[in-house]
Amino acid sequence: MGMDGRNAWLDRSAGSMSADGDVCAPHDDIALRAATDADMDFLRDVFSSTRMQEFVSAGMPVEQVEALLVSQFSIQHAYYRQHYPRGRFDIIMQGTSGIGRLYHDWHGDTVQLIDIALLPAYRGAGIGTRLMRAIVAEAARKHMPMRLYVEFDNPVRKLYRALGFVPAGENGVYELMRRDVMSFDDDEAWASVKGLSNPFQ
């Protein structure tokens, strides 16, 4: 899901994580690892999986959509790297399998959640909720506020509100949401995602 409203025209990846039906379930082997150049094809597949249906439903030929998404991924990737030079660009792992991507920036005085997306087969199983709870718990543990952008029509806004985010502005089709420094009801949730806190210890 695109969470950086400054490039709203690049990323309309609605549905990459669902709040409705995303009920927390045990996934003891969820972890993060830093993405490398060898992961570019995988990252592109994750990006494409969040947008393919949107374009195909609009009547575009699949071959044309695939070429368009390759181009959009390259532009988005360069944009994120330029604007978040110290950000974390992580692969979400379940065991030895990559299942999604998590882009986040902990430098400065506010945590920026840039983008989070799971492959279709892993959506709606509680993994997205678990990741968000872990990130919020880590921010609370570090006494840091958070911010993210989300599409106005994305049902995941319900989850964000439940986690303490409130509207703080808008940018086109995106709503800016912010979570001020506050405690979290599950202050150990950060430990449920391996590798999340490694750079901050």
C-alpha positions as CSV (number, residue, x, y, z in Angstrom):
1,M,0.0,0.0,0.0
2,G,1.4,3.3,-0.9
3,M,1.8,5.4,2.2
4,D,3.8,8.4,0.8
5,G,1.2,10.8,-0.5
6,R,3.8,12.9,-2.3
7,N,3.8,10.3,-5.1
8,A,0.1,9.5,-5.1
9,W,0.0,9.3,-8.9
10,L,2.6,6.6,-8.9
11,D,1.1,4.2,-6.4
12,R,-2.6,3.4,-6.1
13,S,-2.0,0.0,-4.5
14,A,-5.3,-0.3,-2.6
15,G,-5.9,-3.6,-1.1
16,S,-2.4,-4.6,-0.3
17,M,-3.4,-5.1,3.3
18,S,-7.0,-5.6,4.4
19,A,-8.3,-4.6,7.8
20,D,-11.6,-6.3,7.4
21,G,-11.0,-10.0,7.7
22,D,-7.4,-9.6,8.7
23,V,-7.8,-11.3,12.1
24,C,-4.6,-11.8,14.1
25,A,-3.3,-15.4,13.8
26,P,-0.1,-17.0,15.0
27,H,2.8,-16.7,12.6
28,D,5.8,-17.5,14.7
29,D,8.3,-17.2,11.9
30,I,7.6,-13.7,10.6
31,A,10.8,-11.7,10.2
32,L,12.4,-8.8,8.3
33,R,15.6,-8.8,6.3
34,A,17.1,-6.0,4.3
35,A,16.4,-6.0,0.6
36,T,19.3,-6.3,-1.8
37,D,19.8,-5.8,-5.5
38,A,19.1,-9.5,-5.9
39,D,15.5,-8.9,-4.6
40,M,14.5,-6.4,-7.3
41,D,12.4,-9.0,-9.3
42,F,10.6,-10.0,-6.1
43,L,9.9,-6.4,-5.1
44,R,8.6,-5.7,-8.5
45,D,6.3,-8.7,-8.3
46,V,4.9,-7.5,-4.9
47,F,4.3,-4.0,-6.3
48,S,2.6,-5.4,-9.4
49,S,0.4,-7.7,-7.4
50,T,-1.1,-4.7,-5.7
51,R,-2.1,-2.9,-8.9
52,M,-2.6,-5.5,-11.6
53,Q,-6.3,-6.1,-11.0
54,E,-7.0,-2.3,-11.0
55,F,-5.7,-1.9,-14.6
56,V,-7.0,-5.2,-15.9
57,S,-10.5,-4.4,-14.6
58,A,-10.3,-1.1,-16.5
59,G,-9.9,-3.1,-19.7
60,M,-6.2,-2.8,-20.4
61,P,-4.5,-5.8,-22.0
62,V,-2.4,-7.8,-19.6
63,E,0.8,-7.4,-21.6
64,Q,0.3,-3.6,-21.6
65,V,-0.4,-3.6,-17.9
66,E,2.7,-5.6,-17.2
67,A,4.9,-3.2,-19.1
68,L,3.3,-0.2,-17.4
69,L,3.9,-1.7,-13.9
70,V,7.5,-2.4,-14.7
71,S,8.0,1.2,-15.5
72,Q,6.0,2.5,-12.5
73,F,7.9,0.2,-10.1
74,S,11.3,1.6,-11.4
75,I,10.1,5.2,-10.9
76,Q,8.7,4.5,-7.5
77,H,11.8,2.6,-6.4
78,A,14.1,5.5,-7.4
79,Y,11.8,8.0,-5.7
80,Y,11.8,6.1,-2.4
81,R,15.5,5.7,-2.5
82,Q,16.0,9.4,-3.2
83,H,13.6,10.8,-0.6
84,Y,14.4,8.2,2.1
85,P,18.2,7.7,1.8
86,R,18.4,6.3,5.4
87,G,15.1,4.4,5.2
88,R,14.8,0.6,5.7
89,F,13.7,-1.3,2.7
90,D,12.9,-4.8,4.0
91,I,11.6,-8.1,2.7
92,I,8.9,-9.6,4.9
93,M,9.8,-13.2,5.4
94,Q,7.8,-16.2,6.6
95,G,10.3,-18.9,7.3
96,T,12.6,-18.9,4.2
97,S,10.0,-17.4,1.9
98,G,9.6,-13.8,0.9
99,I,6.0,-12.8,1.3
100,G,6.0,-9.0,1.0
101,R,7.8,-5.7,1.5
102,L,8.0,-3.2,4.3
103,Y,9.5,0.3,3.8
104,H,10.0,2.4,6.9
105,D,12.2,5.3,8.1
106,W,13.1,5.7,11.7
107,H,15.6,8.6,11.3
108,G,14.5,12.0,12.4
109,D,12.0,12.7,15.1
110,T,9.0,10.8,13.5
111,V,8.7,7.3,12.2
112,Q,7.6,7.3,8.6
113,L,5.8,4.2,7.4
114,I,6.4,4.4,3.7
115,D,4.9,1.3,2.3
116,I,3.7,-2.1,3.3
117,A,2.4,-4.8,1.0
118,L,1.9,-8.6,1.0
119,L,1.7,-11.0,-1.8
120,P,-2.0,-12.0,-2.5
121,A,-1.7,-15.5,-1.0
122,Y,-0.7,-14.0,2.4
123,R,-3.3,-11.3,2.8
124,G,-6.2,-11.6,5.2
125,A,-4.4,-14.0,7.5
126,G,-3.4,-11.5,10.2
127,I,0.2,-11.0,9.0
128,G,-0.4,-7.3,8.1
129,T,-2.1,-6.6,11.5
130,R,0.8,-8.3,13.3
131,L,3.3,-6.2,11.4
132,M,1.5,-3.0,12.1
133,R,1.1,-3.8,15.8
134,A,4.8,-4.6,16.0
135,I,5.8,-1.3,14.4
136,V,3.5,0.7,16.6
137,A,4.8,-1.0,19.7
138,E,8.4,-0.3,18.6
139,A,7.6,3.3,18.1
140,A,5.9,3.5,21.5
141,R,8.9,1.9,23.0
142,K,11.1,4.5,21.4
143,H,8.8,7.3,22.4
144,M,8.4,8.3,18.7
145,P,5.3,9.6,16.9
146,M,4.4,8.0,13.6
147,R,2.9,9.1,10.3
148,L,1.7,7.4,7.1
149,Y,-0.5,8.0,4.1
150,V,-3.5,5.8,3.1
151,E,-6.1,6.0,0.4
152,F,-9.4,7.5,1.6
153,D,-11.3,4.4,0.3
154,N,-9.0,1.8,1.8
155,P,-10.7,-0.2,4.6
156,V,-7.3,-0.5,6.4
157,R,-8.0,2.9,7.8
158,K,-10.2,1.2,10.3
159,L,-7.1,-0.7,11.6
160,Y,-5.0,2.4,11.8
161,R,-7.6,4.2,13.8
162,A,-7.8,1.2,16.2
163,L,-4.0,1.5,16.6
164,G,-4.2,5.2,17.6
165,F,-3.8,7.0,14.3
166,V,-5.9,10.1,13.6
167,P,-6.4,12.2,10.5
168,A,-3.8,14.9,10.1
169,G,-4.1,16.2,6.5
170,E,-4.6,15.0,3.0
171,N,-2.8,14.9,-0.4
172,G,-5.0,14.1,-3.3
173,V,-6.5,10.6,-2.9
174,Y,-4.4,10.1,0.2
175,E,-5.1,10.9,3.9
176,L,-2.3,11.7,6.2
177,M,-2.6,9.9,9.5
178,R,-0.5,10.5,12.6
179,R,0.0,8.7,15.9
180,D,1.4,10.8,18.6
181,V,3.7,9.5,21.3
182,M,1.7,7.3,23.6
183,S,1.7,3.9,25.2
184,F,0.5,0.8,23.4
185,D,-1.7,-1.9,24.9
186,D,0.7,-4.6,23.8
187,D,4.2,-3.3,24.6
188,E,5.8,-6.6,23.7
189,A,4.3,-6.8,20.2
190,W,7.6,-5.4,18.8
191,A,9.3,-8.7,19.6
192,S,6.8,-10.7,17.5
193,V,8.6,-9.7,14.2
194,K,12.2,-10.8,14.1
195,G,14.6,-8.2,12.8
196,L,12.4,-5.2,13.4
197,S,14.3,-3.6,16.2
198,N,17.9,-4.8,15.3
199,P,19.1,-1.4,13.9
200,F,17.8,0.4,17.0
201,Q,19.2,-1.6,19.8
